[in-house]
C-alpha cells in the first residue's frame, strides 16, 4: 500500500552471514509443491501503466518492487537496524573523509549487466552524473558535485557534509552507461526493456501482472533458488488479502484488519507476518497555508484530542503501525538516543479540556458544541484518503470523532489513489494521513515535515517532502545545521531545536511509527526475515527485497 508510502565491511563475512557466494552460477531445486520455483508477490494498487524507469517512484517497476530484482544498489543497508554498517554489494568498500564531503567507492569486479556487458566504475560514475544533471531523477535531492572514475574506484566530492545523506548515496542503484546515454529524456522515458546487474530480467508486463525470470547465466554471485517472480497488482486491500489467504499471493505489504482470524489462523504453520518499526512516522498532515490550519494553536489543540490508542488498536489492528505518542513525534525505542533530555519520557495524553482552554485563549469561540475561529467562521476540515486504504480510512474516522469533541466538523472523503496522490503533490487538500521517510536518525523525519528548502506553494507540483507547505526559517536553519555540523555536539543542539519547534508548532501530528513489514507464506519458500533473524525488512518493494529473495530456499 505504501512506502514509501533508504563504512567498510568484510566481504567474506557479510556473504557468509547472508548465505551468499561471491561467484556466479548455481542451480535451483524447486520444492515439491512448486516445481517451477515460482514466487508470487502482490500489492493492492490497481492497474499499472507500462513503465520500467527505475528512477521514477511512480513507475510500475518501482511501485510493484521488481525494480530491485533487475537493478542493484552499491551497498545493501538494513533499515530495521539503521545504525549497522551495510553489506557490500556492487561496491566492496566505501570510505568517507573530510567530514563526509568526499566518498571513495571501490567497485566490484566481475559484474555483468543482463545484456552481457561488464559493469565498471564508469557505469557507476555515469549513474551519479545522471542524478546530478537531472533534477527529476534525484528524488532525494542529494547535492552531487564532483564525480570521477579511475580504475575500479569512483570518487564523489560534495560542497557540504553528507552525513545525513550517507544511506541515500550508498544505496544508489546502478544503470548501464551504454544504454542510458542513448535515452533522450531519462526523467520521462518509459524504459521498455530494463537492463541491470540483478539476477532477473523482465519477461512480460500487463497492467495487472508483471513477471521477472532468473538470468540463465552471468550473475555475479550464486543464483537465487527462485526461478520466476510474478507480481500482481490487485484492485484494493480486500482483494490482496483474499489472494494471500487463498495462496495466490505469497508475499505482500498490506493492511489486514483482524489479521489472526482473517489470515494467520487460516494456516498457522505457513502464513506469517512481521512488521518491524523504523525511524519514520504516519500521521495527520494539514495544508498549513490554508486558514485556519495556518494557526499553530489550532494544530496544537487537535494534537491534544487525537486518541492514538484507538488508532493503533482499531485503525491499525494492534500491529500494523505502532502507536507513537512521544511529544517530539520521534518513534521509540528506535529514536530514544536522539530525544532531548527535557522531552525524554514525555507523551501526549488525550486532554479535551486542555484543548478547549488552549483554543479559547487564542480567540476561538464555542457556540453550543461548534467551534468558530477568531473571525467567527466555523472550523471545519475535509480529510481525504484513497478509497482502498482501509486502515487510513478507519484512522481518519477516529480522528473525525475526536475533532467533534472540540467542535470541529470533519468529513472523510474517499477518492481515487491517483487523484489523491496528485492532491498531495499540489497541496490541494485540507487534511490527510501521510507518512515521512526514514533514516539513520530523525533528521529525515523532520526534514519531510519542516524543511523550507522543500517548500512549494499550494498549486505547484513536483514536491518531495514538506507536503503541508510549512515555512519556518528557524526549522530550516536547524536542519541545515544538523546536516553540516562538524561534530556531534552541534548536531545534538540542532536536533533539540527541531524537537522544540515540532512541539510548539505542530506542523503535522504523528500518530504512528512506520514499519517495514510484510506478510509471507512459508509453504513453498523458507528463509524469510523475522524477529529471530532480522537481516532485512519484510516489505517486498524495498531494496532489501533482493536480499530476501537471495535467502529463500525451497520448503522441504
C-alpha positions in Angstrom: 0.0 0.0 0.0 2.7 2.5 0.9 6.2 3.0 1.2 7.3 4.7 0.9 4.2 5.1 1.3 16.7 4.3 2.5 31.8 2.2 6.3 33.6 -0.8 5.3 32.6 -4.4 6.0 34.4 -7.6 5.3 33.1 -9.1 2.1 33.6 -12.7 3.0 32.0 -12.3 6.4 28.9 -10.4 5.0 28.4 -13.0 2.3 28.6 -15.9 4.8 26.1 -14.2 7.1 23.7 -13.8 4.2 24.2 -17.2 2.8 25.7 -15.8 -0.4 28.7 -16.6 -2.6 30.8 -14.1 -4.5 30.9 -16.0 -7.7 28.3 -16.7 -10.4 26.5 -19.8 -11.4 24.5 -22.1 -9.0 21.5 -24.2 -9.6 17.9 -24.4 -8.2 15.9 -27.2 -6.8 12.2 -26.5 -6.6 10.0 -27.5 -3.7 7.8 -30.5 -4.4 4.7 -28.3 -4.3 6.3 -25.7 -6.5 8.1 -27.5 -9.4 8.5 -24.3 -11.4 10.2 -22.5 -8.4 7.8 -19.5 -8.7 7.3 -16.8 -6.1 4.2 -14.7 -6.2 4.1 -11.1 -4.9 1.1 -8.8 -4.7 0.2 -5.2 -4.0 -3.3 -3.6 -3.7 -2.6 -0.7 -6.1 -4.8 -1.4 -9.2 -3.8 -1.3 -12.9 -0.3 -0.3 -13.6 0.9 1.6 -16.7 3.8 0.0 -18.6 6.7 2.0 -17.2 10.0 0.5 -16.2 12.1 3.6 -15.4 14.0 2.7 -12.2 14.5 6.3 -11.2 10.8 7.2 -11.1 9.0 6.2 -7.9 5.7 6.2 -9.8 6.7 3.7 -12.4 5.3 0.2 -12.3 8.8 -1.2 -11.9 9.3 0.9 -8.7 5.8 0.8 -7.3 5.5 -3.0 -7.6 9.0 -3.7 -6.4 10.5 -5.7 -9.2 13.0 -2.8 -9.7 15.2 -4.5 -7.1 15.3 -7.8 -8.9 16.7 -6.1 -12.0 18.8 -3.2 -10.6 21.1 -3.5 -7.6 22.5 -1.0 -5.0 26.0 -0.2 -4.3 25.5 -1.3 -0.6 22.7 -3.3 0.9 21.6 -1.4 4.1 19.0 -2.8 6.6 16.5 -0.1 7.8 15.4 -2.4 10.6 18.8 -1.8 12.1 19.7 1.6 10.7 22.9 2.1 12.8 24.5 -1.1 11.4 27.0 -0.9 8.5 25.7 -2.3 5.3 26.6 -5.4 3.2 29.0 -4.8 0.3 27.0 -5.3 -2.9 28.1 -3.6 -6.2 30.6 -1.7 -4.1 33.0 -3.8 -2.0 34.3 -0.8 0.1 33.4 2.8 0.8 35.5 5.4 2.6 34.2 8.8 3.8 36.7 11.7 4.5 36.7 15.4 5.1 33.5 15.4 7.3 31.6 13.4 4.7 32.5 15.7 1.9 34.4 13.1 0.0 33.5 9.5 -0.7 35.7 6.9 -2.5 33.8 3.8 -3.7 35.6 0.6 -4.7 33.5 -1.1 -7.3 33.2 -4.9 -7.5 35.0 -6.6 -10.4 33.4 -9.3 -12.5 29.8 -7.9 -12.6 27.9 -8.0 -15.8 24.6 -6.4 -16.9 21.9 -8.7 -18.1 22.8 -7.9 -21.7 26.3 -9.4 -21.1 28.2 -6.1 -21.0 30.5 -5.6 -18.0 29.7 -3.2 -15.3 32.6 -0.8 -14.5 33.3 2.2 -12.4 32.4 4.2 -15.5 28.8 3.0 -15.2 28.7 3.9 -11.5 30.1 7.4 -12.2 27.6 7.9 -15.1 24.7 6.9 -12.8 25.7 9.6 -10.3 26.1 12.1 -13.1 22.5 11.3 -14.3 21.3 12.1 -10.8 23.3 15.3 -10.6 22.3 16.6 -14.0 18.6 15.5 -14.0 16.8 17.1 -11.0 13.7 15.0 -11.6 15.7 11.8 -11.1 17.4 12.9 -7.9 14.3 12.4 -5.7 16.4 12.7 -2.5 17.9 16.0 -3.7 21.5 14.9 -2.9 23.8 17.7 -3.9 26.2 15.8 -6.1 29.1 17.9 -7.3 32.4 16.3 -8.4 32.2 12.8 -9.9 35.1 10.9 -11.3 36.2 7.3 -12.1 39.6 5.8 -12.2 40.3 2.1 -12.4 37.8 0.3 -10.1 37.2 3.4 -8.0 34.6 6.2 -8.1 35.2 9.4 -6.2 32.4 11.8 -5.2 33.0 15.3 -3.9 30.5 17.5 -2.2 30.4 21.1 -1.2 28.9 20.3 2.2 28.9 17.4 4.6 26.7 14.4 3.5 26.4 12.9 7.0 22.6 12.8 6.6 22.7 11.5 3.1 25.0 8.5 3.6 22.3 5.9 3.2 20.8 7.6 0.1 24.1 7.7 -1.6 25.3 4.2 -0.7 22.1 2.6 -1.7 22.1 4.1 -5.2 21.2 1.7 -7.9 23.4 1.4 -11.0 22.4 1.7 -14.6 24.4 0.8 -17.7 26.0 3.8 -19.4 25.9 2.2 -22.8 22.1 2.1 -22.6 21.2 5.3 -20.8 23.4 7.6 -22.8 21.1 6.9 -25.7 18.0 7.8 -23.8 16.8 11.3 -24.8 14.9 12.2 -21.6 15.8 10.0 -18.6 13.1 11.6 -16.5 10.3 10.7 -18.9 11.4 7.6 -20.8 9.3 4.5 -20.1 12.2 2.1 -20.5 10.5 -0.8 -22.2 13.5 -3.2 -21.7 15.2 -2.6 -18.3 18.8 -3.8 -18.1 20.5 -4.1 -14.8 23.1 -6.2 -12.9 20.4 -8.1 -10.9 19.7 -11.8 -11.2 16.4 -11.2 -13.0 15.1 -9.8 -16.3 11.6 -8.7 -17.3 9.7 -11.5 -19.0 6.4 -9.8 -19.5 4.2 -7.0 -18.2 0.5 -6.2 -18.3 -1.5 -3.6 -16.3 -2.2 -6.3 -13.7 0.7 -8.8 -13.8 4.5 -8.4 -14.3 6.8 -11.3 -14.4 10.6 -11.4 -14.0 12.6 -14.5 -14.7 16.1 -15.6 -13.5 19.0 -15.0 -15.7 20.4 -18.1 -17.3 24.0 -17.1 -16.5 26.3 -14.2 -15.8 25.1 -13.1 -12.4 28.0 -12.2 -10.2 27.0 -14.2 -7.2 25.2 -17.5 -6.6 21.9 -17.5 -8.5 18.8 -17.4 -6.4 16.7 -20.5 -6.0 13.6 -18.6 -7.2 13.4 -19.0 -10.9 10.4 -16.7 -11.6 8.7 -14.0 -9.6 5.1 -13.0 -10.6 3.9 -9.6 -9.4 0.2 -8.9 -9.3 -1.5 -5.6 -8.7 -4.8 -6.2 -7.0 -7.7 -3.7 -7.0 -7.7 -3.0 -3.3 -6.7 -4.2 0.2 -9.6 -6.8 0.3 -8.6 -8.4 -3.0 -4.9 -8.5 -1.9 -5.9 -10.1 1.5 -8.1 -12.7 -0.3 -5.1 -13.6 -2.5 -2.9 -14.1 0.5 -5.5 -16.3 2.2 -6.0 -18.4 -1.0 -2.3 -18.8 -1.5 -2.4 -16.9 -4.9 -0.1 -14.3 -3.4 2.8 -15.5 -1.2 4.3 -12.1 -0.3 2.8 -8.7 0.2 2.7 -5.5 2.3 -1.0 -4.8 3.0 -3.1 -3.9 6.0 -5.2 -6.8 7.3 -7.8 -5.9 10.0 -8.3 -8.8 12.5 -5.3 -10.4 10.9 -5.3 -13.6 13.1 -8.9 -14.6 12.2 -8.6 -13.3 8.6 -5.1 -14.5 7.7 -2.6 -16.3 10.0 -5.1 -18.6 11.7 -6.1 -19.9 8.2 -2.8 -21.7 8.0 -0.8 -21.1 11.2 2.1 -23.3 10.1 2.7 -21.2 6.9 1.0 -17.8 7.0 3.3 -15.3 8.7 3.6 -11.6 9.1 6.4 -9.4 10.5 6.2 -5.6 10.9 9.4 -4.2 12.5 9.3 -0.4 13.2 11.6 2.2 11.7 12.5 5.8 12.3 9.6 7.3 10.3 6.0 8.3 11.2 2.5 8.3 9.9 0.1 11.0 11.0 -2.3 13.8 10.3 -1.0 16.5 7.9 -2.6 19.9 7.3 -2.1 22.3 4.4 -0.6 25.0 6.7 -1.2 27.6 4.0 -4.9 27.3 4.3 -6.7 29.1 7.1 -7.5 28.3 9.9 -4.9 25.5 9.7 -2.1 28.0 9.4 -2.6 28.6 13.1 -0.3 26.5 15.3 -2.6 26.9 18.3 -5.4 25.1 16.4 -3.0 22.4 15.4 -1.8 22.0 19.0 -5.4 21.7 20.2 -6.0 18.9 17.6 -2.9 17.1 18.8 -4.3 17.1 22.4 -7.6 15.3 21.4 -6.4 12.6 19.0 -6.7 9.2 20.6 -3.6 7.3 19.5 -4.7 4.1 21.4 -7.8 3.9 19.3 -5.9 4.5 16.1 -3.4 1.7 17.0 -5.9 -0.8 18.3 -8.8 -0.1 15.8 -7.3 1.6 12.8 -4.0 -0.3 12.7 -5.4 -3.6 14.2 -2.9 -3.6 17.0 0.1 -4.5 14.9 0.5 -2.6 11.7 1.8 0.9 12.6 2.9 1.0 16.3 1.4 3.8 18.4 3.6 7.0 18.6 2.8 9.3 21.4 6.2 10.8 22.2 5.8 14.6 22.4 8.6 15.2 19.9 7.0 12.8 17.3 10.1 10.6 17.3 9.3 6.9 17.4 10.6 5.0 20.4 12.6 2.9 21.3 14.5 3.4 18.0 14.6 7.1 18.5 15.4 7.2 22.2 19.1 8.2 21.7 18.1 11.3 19.8 15.4 12.7 22.2 16.5 15.8 24.1 16.7 15.4 27.9 13.8 17.7 28.6 11.4 15.6 26.5 12.5 12.1 27.4 9.6 10.0 28.8 7.0 12.7 27.9 4.0 11.5 26.0 0.9 13.1 24.5 -2.2 12.4 26.5 -5.8 12.9 25.4 -6.8 16.2 27.1 -10.1 17.7 25.8 -10.5 20.4 28.5 -6.9 21.4 27.9 -7.5 21.7 24.1 -10.6 23.8 24.7 -8.8 26.1 27.1 -5.9 26.5 24.5 -8.5 27.4 21.8 -10.4 30.0 23.8 -7.2 31.5 25.0 -6.3 32.0 21.3 -9.5 33.8 20.5 -11.6 30.8 19.3 -15.3 30.7 20.5 -17.7 27.9 21.1 -21.3 28.3 20.1 -23.0 25.3 21.6 -20.9 22.3 20.5 -19.4 24.1 17.5 -16.1 25.9 17.2 -15.6 29.2 15.4 -12.3 30.8 14.6 -11.4 34.3 15.8 -13.2 35.8 12.7 -16.4 33.9 13.6 -16.1 31.3 10.8 -17.0 27.7 11.8 -13.9 25.5 11.9 -14.2 22.6 9.5 -11.8 20.2 7.8 -12.1 17.8 4.8 -10.0 14.7 5.4 -9.1 12.9 2.1 -7.9 9.3 1.6 -7.6 6.7 -1.2 -10.7 4.6 -1.3 -8.8 1.3 -0.9 -6.7 2.2 2.1 -8.8 0.7 4.8 -6.5 1.4 7.8 -6.2 5.1 6.9 -9.9 5.3 6.4 -10.5 4.0 9.9 -7.8 6.3 11.4 -9.5 9.3 9.9 -12.9 8.2 11.1 -11.4 8.1 14.6 -9.9 11.5 14.2 -13.2 12.8 12.9 -14.9 11.7 16.1 -12.0 13.1 18.2 -12.3 16.5 16.5 -16.0 16.7 17.2 -15.1 16.8 20.9 -13.7 20.3 20.4 -16.4 21.5 18.0 -14.6 20.9 14.7 -16.8 19.4 11.9 -14.7 17.0 9.9 -15.6 14.9 6.8 -13.8 11.9 5.4 -13.8 11.8 1.7 -12.5 8.8 -0.3 -11.0 9.3 -3.7 -9.1 7.5 -6.5 -5.5 6.9 -5.4 -4.0 8.7 -8.4 -6.2 11.7 -7.7 -5.2 11.6 -4.1 -1.5 11.5 -4.9 -1.9 14.5 -7.2 -3.7 16.4 -4.4 -0.8 15.7 -2.1 1.7 16.8 -4.7 -0.1 20.1 -5.4 -1.3 20.8 -1.9 -5.0 20.6 -2.9 -6.1 19.3 0.4 -7.0 20.4 3.9 -6.1 17.4 5.9 -4.9 13.8 5.3 -3.0 10.9 6.7 0.5 10.6 5.2 4.0 9.3 6.1 7.6 10.5 6.2 10.8 9.0 5.0 13.0 7.1 7.4 16.7 7.3 8.0 19.6 6.6 10.4 18.4 9.5 12.6 15.2 11.5 13.0 16.6 14.1 10.6 14.8 12.6 7.6 11.5 12.6 9.5 11.8 16.2 10.5 13.1 17.2 7.1 10.0 15.8 5.4 7.8 17.8 7.8 9.6 21.1 8.2 12.2 21.7 5.5 11.7 25.2 3.9 14.1 24.2 1.2 11.5 21.6 0.1 8.7 24.2 0.2 6.5 24.7 -2.9 3.4 26.9 -2.8 0.0 25.4 -3.0 -0.9 24.6 -6.5 2.7 23.8 -7.6 3.6 20.1 -8.0 6.8 18.1 -8.0 7.1 18.2 -4.2 9.2 15.8 -2.3 8.5 16.2 1.4 7.0 19.2 3.2 3.6 18.2 1.9 2.0 20.5 4.4 3.7 23.6 2.8 5.1 24.6 6.2 7.5 27.5 6.4 9.7 28.2 9.4 13.1 29.7 8.9 14.4 28.5 12.3 13.5 24.9 11.5 15.1 25.1 8.1 18.3 26.6 9.6 18.3 23.8 12.3 18.0 21.2 9.6 20.9 22.8 7.7 23.0 22.9 10.8 22.4 19.3 11.6 23.3 18.2 8.1 26.5 20.2 8.0 27.7 20.1 11.6 31.3 19.4 12.3 30.7 17.4 15.5 28.1 15.5 17.4 27.5 18.4 19.9 26.3 20.7 17.2 24.1 18.0 15.8 22.6 17.4 19.2 21.8 21.1 19.7 20.2 21.3 16.3 18.1 18.2 16.9 16.8 19.7 20.2 15.8 22.8 18.3 13.8 20.8 15.8 12.0 18.9 18.7 11.0 22.2 20.3 9.6 23.5 17.1 7.7 20.3 16.5 6.1 20.6 19.9 5.4 24.3 19.7 4.2 24.5 16.1 2.8 21.0 15.4 3.1 21.3 11.6 1.8 17.7 11.4 0.6 15.3 14.1 2.4 12.0 14.3 0.1 9.2 15.4 2.0 6.0 14.5 5.5 4.8 13.8 6.1 3.5 10.3 7.1 -0.1 9.7 9.0 -2.1 7.0 6.7 -5.1 7.3 5.2 -7.8 5.2 3.1 -10.9 5.0 4.6 -14.1 3.6 4.0 -17.8 3.3 6.5 -20.5 4.2 4.6 -23.2 2.3 6.9 -23.1 -0.8 9.8 -20.9 0.5 11.7 -20.6 3.7 14.4 -18.2 4.8 12.3 -15.2 5.5 13.4 -12.5 7.9 11.7 -12.4 11.4 12.5 -11.4 15.0 15.0 -14.2 15.3 16.8 -13.2 12.1 16.1 -9.5 11.3 18.6 -9.4 8.4 16.2 -7.3 6.3 12.8 -5.5 6.4 10.0 -7.7 5.1 8.5 -5.3 2.7 8.7 -6.5 -0.9 9.1 -3.1 -2.5 12.3 -2.1 -0.7 15.9 -2.7 -1.9 16.3 -5.4 0.6 13.7 -7.5 -1.2 16.5 -8.8 -3.4 18.5 -9.8 -0.3 15.4 -11.7 0.9 14.9 -13.5 -2.4 18.6 -14.5 -2.3 18.0 -16.0 1.2 14.9 -18.0 0.1 15.1 -21.8 -0.2 12.5 -24.3 -1.4 10.5 -25.7 1.5 11.0 -29.3 2.3 
